Amino acid sequence: MTRRLVFWITLSFGVFMLFQFFIPVVGGAYRKVLDWMQVIYLSSLLVGVIALGLQHLRKVSTLSSGWGYSLVTVAGLVAMPVAAFWGTGESSVFFWLFNNMQVPMQSTVFSLLAFFVASAAFRGFRARSLPAFLLLVSAAIVMLGRVPIGTKLYFDFPAWSQALLDIPSVAARRGILIGIGLGSVATSLRVILGIERGFFGRKV
């Protein structure tokens, strides 16, 4: 009975969200549904935070592998909400923790990505085939068009670089986005029609 109720609720809201683009009369109801979505999102976020905290608390209590990282995670989950009640504005404890801990750690992670990108580029730009050779040439033109030395050379690398970004790159990006859109529509239809039943629970 519960699974059937979930199916009919999913079907009803899926059809409603589909047809509200074509029936302007339901605009008020659509905004009401969006308000409900915000409440559901916040509730699910709270449940996720609690589940994450309990999972890491279990690892700390049993001293499982990597329990030190779990302890730091739990400390962060507790410290940030508590700090939010101490002061307001940019001088509060919450903003101090965010600006002096979260921002540097985030910058460190993104700076490490540069080395992974360079390593992947080194492996991917080996001209072992015609597509790899075209990728190497295109990347070289784009990079030369983005540095000052590219303007000093004989060819107009900035213009060539912009042409590559405006024509083949945009065409490939739009093709990928069309594929993503078709995949999203197919997945949504599977959920609305009850073909995809993973959200019913583990027993489908």
C-alpha positions in Angstrom: 0.0 0.0 0.0 2.8 2.4 0.9 4.7 1.7 -2.4 1.5 2.3 -4.4 0.9 5.6 -2.6 4.4 6.7 -3.4 3.9 5.7 -7.0 0.7 7.7 -7.4 2.2 10.8 -5.6 5.3 10.6 -7.9 3.1 10.2 -11.0 0.8 13.1 -10.0 3.5 15.6 -9.3 5.5 14.5 -12.3 2.6 15.0 -14.6 1.7 18.3 -12.9 5.3 19.7 -13.3 5.2 18.6 -17.0 1.9 20.3 -17.9 2.4 23.5 -15.9 4.6 24.7 -18.7 1.7 24.6 -21.1 -1.2 25.6 -18.8 -0.6 29.1 -17.3 -3.7 28.7 -15.1 -1.8 26.6 -12.6 0.9 29.2 -12.0 -0.2 29.8 -8.4 -0.2 26.1 -7.7 3.2 25.7 -9.3 4.6 28.4 -6.9 3.0 26.6 -4.0 4.7 23.3 -5.0 8.0 25.1 -5.2 7.5 26.3 -1.6 6.8 22.7 -0.6 10.0 21.6 -2.4 12.0 24.0 -0.3 10.6 22.6 2.9 11.3 19.0 1.7 14.8 20.0 0.7 15.6 21.5 4.1 14.1 18.5 5.8 16.1 16.0 3.7 19.2 18.1 4.3 18.7 17.9 8.1 18.2 14.1 7.8 21.4 13.8 5.7 23.4 15.8 8.2 22.1 13.7 11.1 22.8 10.4 9.2 26.3 11.6 8.3 27.1 12.6 12.0 25.8 9.2 13.3 27.9 7.3 10.7 31.1 9.1 11.7 30.3 8.9 15.4 30.0 5.1 15.0 33.5 5.0 13.4 34.9 7.1 16.2 33.3 5.0 18.9 34.7 1.7 17.4 38.0 3.3 16.4 37.6 2.1 12.8 40.1 2.8 10.1 40.3 6.5 9.5 38.5 7.4 12.7 40.6 10.6 13.1 39.1 12.0 9.9 35.6 11.1 11.2 36.4 12.9 14.5 37.3 16.1 12.5 34.1 15.7 10.5 31.9 15.4 13.6 33.7 18.4 15.2 33.0 20.5 12.1 29.3 19.4 12.1 29.0 20.5 15.7 31.2 23.6 15.6 29.7 25.5 12.7 26.0 25.4 13.9 27.1 26.4 17.4 29.3 29.2 16.1 26.4 30.5 14.1 24.7 31.6 17.3 27.7 33.7 18.5 27.6 37.1 17.0 26.4 38.4 13.6 28.1 39.9 10.6 31.5 39.5 9.2 33.2 39.7 12.6 31.3 36.7 14.0 32.9 33.4 14.9 31.0 31.6 12.1 32.5 33.9 9.4 35.9 33.7 11.0 35.8 29.9 10.9 34.5 30.0 7.3 37.1 32.5 6.0 40.1 31.1 7.9 39.4 27.4 7.6 36.9 26.6 4.9 38.2 29.0 2.3 41.9 27.9 2.6 41.0 24.2 2.5 38.8 24.7 -0.5 41.6 26.7 -2.2 44.1 23.9 -1.4 41.9 21.3 -3.0 41.4 23.3 -6.2 45.1 24.0 -6.4 45.7 20.3 -6.3 43.4 19.9 -9.3 45.9 21.8 -11.4 48.4 19.0 -11.0 45.9 16.3 -11.9 44.8 18.3 -15.0 48.4 18.7 -16.1 49.0 15.0 -15.6 45.9 14.1 -17.6 46.8 16.5 -20.3 50.3 15.0 -20.6 48.8 11.6 -21.1 46.0 12.7 -23.4 48.1 14.9 -25.7 50.3 12.1 -27.0 49.8 12.0 -30.7 49.3 8.3 -31.0 46.3 8.6 -33.3 44.6 11.2 -35.6 42.1 12.3 -32.9 44.9 12.6 -30.3 46.9 14.6 -32.8 44.0 17.0 -33.5 43.4 17.4 -29.8 47.1 18.2 -29.3 47.1 20.8 -32.1 43.8 22.4 -30.9 45.1 22.6 -27.3 48.4 24.1 -28.4 46.5 26.8 -30.4 44.1 27.6 -27.6 47.0 27.8 -25.0 49.1 30.0 -27.3 46.1 32.3 -27.9 45.7 32.8 -24.1 49.3 33.8 -23.3 51.2 37.0 -24.3 53.7 35.2 -26.4 50.9 34.1 -28.8 50.4 37.7 -29.9 54.1 38.0 -30.8 54.3 35.1 -33.2 53.6 35.1 -36.9 50.2 33.5 -36.8 47.3 35.3 -35.1 46.9 32.7 -32.4 44.3 34.7 -30.3 41.9 34.8 -33.3 42.5 31.1 -34.1 42.0 30.3 -30.4 38.7 32.2 -30.2 37.5 30.6 -33.4 38.1 27.1 -31.9 36.3 28.1 -28.8 33.4 29.7 -30.6 32.7 27.0 -33.3 33.8 23.4 -32.6 33.9 23.7 -28.9 30.4 25.3 -28.6 29.1 22.7 -31.1 30.5 19.8 -29.0 29.2 21.4 -25.8 25.7 21.8 -27.2 25.7 18.2 -28.5 26.6 17.0 -25.0 23.9 19.2 -23.4 21.3 17.8 -25.8 22.4 14.3 -24.9 22.1 15.1 -21.2 18.7 16.6 -21.8 17.4 13.5 -23.6 18.8 11.3 -20.8 17.1 13.5 -18.2 13.8 13.2 -20.0 14.1 9.5 -20.3 15.0 9.1 -16.7 12.2 11.4 -15.6 9.7 9.4 -17.7 10.9 6.1 -16.2 10.4 7.6 -12.7 7.0 9.1 -13.4 5.7 5.9 -15.1 7.0 3.7 -12.3 9.5 1.8 -14.4 12.4 3.1 -12.3 11.5 2.1 -8.7 14.7 2.6 -6.8 13.2 5.4 -4.8 10.6 3.0 -3.4 13.2 1.4 -1.2 15.7 -1.4 -1.3 13.0 -4.0 -2.1 11.6 -3.1 -5.5 
